[in-house]
Amino acid sequence: MKLNYVKKYFLPFILLAVIGFLLVAACSGAGGDTETPESAAVSGDINAIAAERGLTPADIEAAVKTYTPTGMLDEYIMFSSGGHSGQMFVIGMPSMRLLKTIAIFTPEPWQGWGYGAQSTMEVLDEGNIDGEEVRWGDTHHPALSETAGEYDGEWVFINDKANARIAVIDLRDFETKQIIKNPIAINDHGGTMVTPDTEWIIEGGQYAAPLGWEYASLDDYEDQYRGMVTFWKFDRESGRVLADQSFAMELPPYWQDLCDAGKLVSEGWVFCNSFNTEMATGGVESGNPSFEAGASQRDMDYMHIINLDKAIEVYNAGQTEMVADFPVISMQTAIDESLLYFAPEPKSPHGVDVSPGGEYLVVSGKLDPHVTIFSFDKILAAIQAGGFETDSYGIPILAFDDVVEAQVEVGLGPLHTQFGPDGYAYTSLFLEPAVARWTLGGPYEDLNNDPAWSLVTKTPVHYNVGHIAAAEGDTVSPDGKYLVSLNKWAIDRFQNVGPLLPQNFQLIDISQPGTTMPLLYDMPIGNGEPHYAQIIKADKLDPWEVYPEIGWNPAIQSLDPNATLAGEERIERDGNNVEIWMSAVRSHFNPEHVEINQGDHVTWHITNVERAYDATHGFSLPGYNITISIEPGETATFEFDATHDGVFSYYCSEFCSALHLEMVGYMLVQP
Amino acid sequence: MTTFVEKIIGPRTPQENLAEDRMRYLLPTIFFLVAVGLLVASVFFPYWKMTLQAPQYPKGLSVQAYIFKLTGDVGEIDGLNHYIGMRPLAEAAQLERSLSIAAVIVLSFLIIGSIFIHTRYTVLLVLPAILYPFIFLGDMYFWLRNFGLNLDPTAPLSSAIKPFVPPVLGVGKLAQFVTITQVQTGFYLALAASICILIGLYFHRRAYKPLVESQTELDSQATEKD
């Protein structure tokens, strides 16, 4: 009976089950098919092509390591300074393709940077110096924001050496959001570097001058001229440097050069190197030693060792003096509060770099063939032991032998050091020119098979390398893999393009241990003279594809009160003031007629109401020096006085669609 | 003598029949209730989807039609459509979308009501629900045709793109765009509801037809007696 029962009603439930199954199949059916790439079979033609082009097997290997076919994305992104282009370059690696130039201190028309759009003019104006519009910069050292000593891909900072300014770039849209002028210094060099959680941005000075840049004769150099390091407080919430929570430290008029923040065991400390501890004042035209000679007399200069944690306490306690309305910890306070120590460093050094674990500080003397490695533990012990000599300003000097861990002879003209994950350090050798691989000791000794504190190999570079950048090579966990040599001279590497040559970025494969360190690729930089670069794993970046909402103002990273939604376009007149709310969409501006009178003051808002990836519109108004880039969702505002009459055709300057040429309007200015 | 209402709703199931074979009478109810569940669930899923593929849109553009709303790249597709003079998608089927939820509720109550009706009139009550997915497709065709054939003759590309009827299902081609239209989860749920109703009707007939027939026989005997 029971069996029969089951049999009898089996069919309906099977049916239900089948329907359920079909439903599940239907719902999950939209999965899409996966394509598997055909395996790469090398045809015999490769050899023929290689022979015809004169390529060696090593060349082919390098090509295979770097060639990036269409649609394949790069593994790393390099943020490079642009030098006196005042910009920053964003470069994909290993393809070495230039992805973007970020306008910072210098107007740049493609991005509409500094040609009318208020969001850009206001940032540039923040960098005015005593009311003077300074519209270029000499960008040197990009610093990606860090969390616990790792790049977090949220912000990047950079300094302007020429004018002692720093800039904040938001990596959600890769645009500059803030420029800060250092109120006490006219130039800088040791910036920007960040503390391991990006609470502070470090800006060290360079050429000493009276703080607050007042006048003082060079005869009073030792009394009146000063160096400095500034600690800028960064607030992630607002994305801004908070000048009113920042402070500086007065330093002797040695020329502070590069700084690095301590990390892990040395977190809370900052290290800066210096040169011209001779305090040479030049004057070659009067028979005095030139700076290059006068500043190179001593065998040792001073590495500055700064207790930042303690300096913050001193600043919070109000033990500062105001210079140009900016709080400065005086040298005397720094001495009294044990904030500042020196360690002798050979000779005219250029760069101090902290090892991944924070245990060692690597200094290269430009005019000494060694890298000198200081031990942070030994520095602490020496400070603890006390009994110092002092310099002429009373700043304690630790004994060289007490704090040095090792010296490695790497070659001629060592400059900057980066690190790998495998106990290797890399130092650029300007004079040879080459990149040296050498080994760290101590906790890093067992990470490779080469003896500790020894030179392993060198790869020649072309030519005159300045900085080098390894993948995440100055973080607490370097990636290795790739290193870029930022070469100053290219000479014969590229076609001659006239007497001003491009720089040469050379990509080096550092993925294999020991003496294998091949050169892979040359990338010309024809639009600037980069100094330092940092390389971040590409998947740490998560920028917006389009602005989050229609009507976005990138300056405030929120909705603009003058956002113009489709259907709200209008022109309003109030006396001589004309205000325009315009929309832009493929392929028209609305309104297309703007009729005004000569003498009117015009305020013009344009919103790109597109939501499509890459649907950027340009807005170019001839005769009034206005050109703007309006990315999808963005609202831009500009103002001008209609000083001259006539007919002005404004048009979309970014080829946006098949009917792009028709994306035009007339501004008619009646006399 | 059976009243008119009794004639519509049919005889009740005698207790002894239930005691003997409860499942026979439960099955149509189960299938009808499952159908209601599927129908209600379908509201939460898109019924139809159009995907546009073109080289400059590597991820494609798509619009999903729920019975009460459109989602997806509607703005972008409207922006493109303005070149050929097609009206904004939001203007299509406004009445249908505003009534759709109420319609599904009515269909559901008709199905639930049919559980209590044991005669052939049950078919009339559930027929709208059975036809519902096909009505949806028919309406979709109507609007696609209406939109495709009524292009603004002053649009930028009106001389290049002549009025056309986009396919309701399948692959079409328009300028550089390949359009792929297909039914989606919501539609499959509604279709499954239709199938459940059909199966339910089979079991319904198997359970109640004998009862109705014996009732009719009793009635005719009673009439003869009169």
HADDOCK unambig.tbl for C-alpha pairs under 7 A between the chains (distance, minus, plus):
assign (segid A and resid 19 and name CA) (segid B and resid 192 and name CA) 6.59 0.50 0.50
assign (segid A and resid 23 and name CA) (segid B and resid 188 and name CA) 6.62 0.50 0.50
assign (segid A and resid 23 and name CA) (segid B and resid 189 and name CA) 6.84 0.50 0.50
assign (segid A and resid 26 and name CA) (segid B and resid 185 and name CA) 6.44 0.50 0.50
assign (segid A and resid 26 and name CA) (segid B and resid 188 and name CA) 6.93 0.50 0.50
assign (segid A and resid 27 and name CA) (segid B and resid 185 and name CA) 5.21 0.50 0.50
assign (segid A and resid 611 and name CA) (segid B and resid 76 and name CA) 6.68 0.50 0.50
assign (segid A and resid 612 and name CA) (segid B and resid 76 and name CA) 6.53 0.50 0.50
